[in-house]
């Protein structure tokens, strides 16, 4: 668990990535970027806060995407430590919303 946060300056460009997704494809940032902006959230299946808002988040993501805003949810957790956050469980958790998995120890930069 992180104990300190790194300050990020507003308008800092997002880092490029290529990550496997729950739909079986691999996506780069450019693939999910929307014409009007992009939202990237870092979530996990076992978080009680995420569990409380996931239905609303999926509904809001669908509205945003229909309005030209890209949306991606990334889980960076280690499934060995948090089995509920496994890639298979991710596929079932956000039905209708593509989610990405960051694989521990692997670089997914393009």
C-alpha positions as CSV (number, residue, x, y, z in Angstrom):
1,X,0.0,0.0,0.0
2,X,1.3,3.4,-0.9
3,X,2.2,5.7,2.0
4,X,2.9,8.8,0.1
5,X,1.3,10.5,-2.9
6,X,3.2,12.0,-5.8
7,X,2.0,15.5,-6.7
8,X,1.0,15.8,-10.3
9,X,0.7,19.1,-12.0
10,X,-2.7,19.7,-13.7
11,X,-2.5,19.3,-17.5
12,X,0.3,16.8,-17.2
13,X,-0.1,14.4,-20.2
14,X,-1.1,10.8,-19.3
15,X,1.6,8.2,-19.6
16,X,1.3,6.0,-22.7
17,X,0.3,2.4,-22.0
18,X,-0.8,-0.9,-23.6
19,X,-2.9,-3.1,-21.3
20,X,-4.9,-6.3,-21.7
21,X,-8.6,-5.6,-21.3
22,X,-11.6,-7.7,-20.2
23,X,-12.9,-7.9,-23.8
24,X,-9.8,-9.9,-24.8
25,X,-8.1,-7.0,-26.7
26,X,-5.1,-4.9,-25.8
27,X,-5.6,-1.1,-25.8
28,X,-3.3,1.9,-25.8
29,X,-4.2,5.3,-24.4
30,X,-4.9,6.5,-27.9
31,X,-7.4,3.7,-28.3
32,X,-9.6,4.8,-25.4
33,X,-9.1,8.6,-25.7
34,X,-12.2,10.5,-26.4
35,X,-12.7,13.5,-28.7
36,X,-13.7,15.6,-25.7
37,X,-11.4,14.1,-23.1
38,X,-10.6,10.9,-21.2
39,X,-11.3,9.6,-17.7
40,X,-9.0,7.0,-16.2
41,X,-10.0,5.5,-12.9
42,X,-8.0,3.1,-10.8
43,X,-10.4,0.7,-9.0
44,X,-10.5,-2.8,-7.6
45,X,-13.2,-5.4,-7.0
46,X,-12.6,-5.8,-3.3
47,X,-12.8,-2.1,-2.3
48,X,-15.9,-1.3,-0.3
49,X,-16.0,2.3,-1.7
50,X,-15.9,0.9,-5.3
51,X,-18.6,-1.7,-4.5
52,X,-20.8,1.2,-3.2
53,X,-20.6,3.2,-6.4
54,X,-19.8,0.7,-9.2
55,X,-23.3,0.7,-10.8
56,X,-23.3,4.5,-10.8
57,X,-19.8,4.5,-12.2
58,X,-20.7,2.2,-15.1
59,X,-23.9,4.2,-15.9
60,X,-21.9,7.5,-15.8
61,X,-19.1,6.0,-18.0
62,X,-21.7,5.0,-20.6
63,X,-23.1,8.5,-20.6
64,X,-19.6,10.1,-20.9
65,X,-18.6,7.7,-23.7
66,X,-21.8,8.5,-25.7
67,X,-20.8,12.2,-25.3
68,X,-17.3,11.7,-26.7
69,X,-15.4,11.2,-23.4
70,X,-13.2,8.1,-23.3
71,X,-13.3,6.0,-20.1
72,X,-11.1,3.3,-18.7
73,X,-11.0,1.5,-15.4
74,X,-7.6,0.0,-14.4
75,X,-6.9,-2.5,-11.7
76,X,-3.3,-2.6,-10.6
77,X,-3.7,-5.0,-7.7
78,X,-1.9,-8.3,-7.4
79,X,-4.5,-11.1,-7.7
80,X,-2.3,-13.3,-5.5
81,X,-2.7,-10.9,-2.6
82,X,-6.3,-10.0,-3.5
83,X,-7.9,-13.0,-5.3
84,X,-11.2,-11.1,-5.7
85,X,-9.3,-8.7,-8.0
86,X,-8.3,-11.5,-10.5
87,X,-8.7,-10.8,-14.2
88,X,-11.5,-13.4,-14.4
89,X,-13.4,-11.6,-11.6
90,X,-12.8,-8.3,-13.3
91,X,-14.6,-9.6,-16.4
92,X,-17.7,-10.2,-14.3
93,X,-17.5,-7.1,-12.1
94,X,-18.1,-4.3,-14.6
95,X,-20.4,-5.8,-17.2
96,X,-20.5,-3.6,-20.2
97,X,-17.4,-1.6,-19.3
98,X,-14.0,-2.5,-20.6
99,X,-11.5,-2.9,-17.7
100,X,-7.7,-3.2,-17.9
101,X,-5.3,-5.2,-15.9
102,X,-1.8,-4.0,-15.0
103,X,0.3,-7.1,-14.7
104,X,2.7,-7.0,-11.8
105,X,6.3,-6.8,-12.9
106,X,5.6,-6.2,-16.5
107,X,5.9,-3.1,-18.5
108,X,2.9,-2.2,-20.7
109,X,4.3,0.9,-22.3
110,X,4.2,1.0,-26.1
